[in-house]
Amino acid sequence: MAMLAQEAALSRSAFFTRFSRSVGLPPMEYLLIWRMALAKQLLRQPGLGLEQVAQRVGYGSASAFSVAFARRTGMAPARYARAHTM
């Protein structure tokens, strides 16, 4: 977030406030929602492994991604993929 604030020529707190006011969500919450939406799309595609999906949405490990995905959606990513594969 510091890099985004710097790019916008704002302090981190000013960036946070302006982003939250403009988007309606704090930056990290917005990022989490965006990552999970992208992850759902990727999990629907056959042939992509959990590690690949995790890396593509910005997680350093499949386990960290799995925990975040399950916390957000109430379902493990592998289970989601099985239930929603195209």
N, C-alpha and C positions, 0 to 999 in steps of 0.2 A: 504494500500500500504506500510505502514511503516513496517508491519510484513514481507511482501515479501522481501523488501529491506534488512531487518535484516537477514532473512533466506539466502539470497544470499550474505550476508556479504558485502553489499554496502550501501552507503548513499542513501537517498531517491532520490536525484537528479541524482546520478550515475545510480541507478536502472532505473529511468524514461528514462534517455538517452539511456542506453543499451537496454532496452525493446523496446523502440520506434524504434531504429535502427534495431534490430533483427526482430521484428514483422511487422514493417511498420506503426504501430499505437501507440498512447499513451496508457498506461495501462488501464485507465478508459474508453476510447473509445472501446478498445478491449473487456473489460468486458461487456459494454453495448450491443455490437453486439452479444456476446456469450449469454447473458441473454435473449435477444429478440429472438434469434434462438431457444433456449431451450423453451421459452414461447410459440412460435408458434407451436412447436411440442406437447407440453402439451395441448394447447388449441384445438388441433385436436382430442384429446382423449375424448370420451364421459364420463360423470360422474365426471369430475373434475370441481370444482367450481373456480370462479375467485380468491377467497381468498387462496385456495390451490395452484393454479398456482403462485400467487404472492409470497407466502412463499417459494415455491420450487425454485424460481429463485432469491431469496434473497431480496425481498422487505418486509418492515415492515407492509404495509397495501395494501389492494386492490386498494384504491384510488391513492396512489403514483405509483403503478404499472400501473394502467390504464392511468394515465397522461403520464408516460414515454413511454408506448407502443404506444399510439396514436400519440405522438410527433414523434416517430421513424418510425412508419409504415403508419401513415395517416389514421388509422382505429382503432376504439375502440376494445378492446379485445373481448367483447361479440359479436360484429358484425363479427370479424375475425373468432371466434369459429363457429358461425352459418354458415358462408360461406365456411368453410374448414373442418367441422367435417367428420371424416372417415366413 
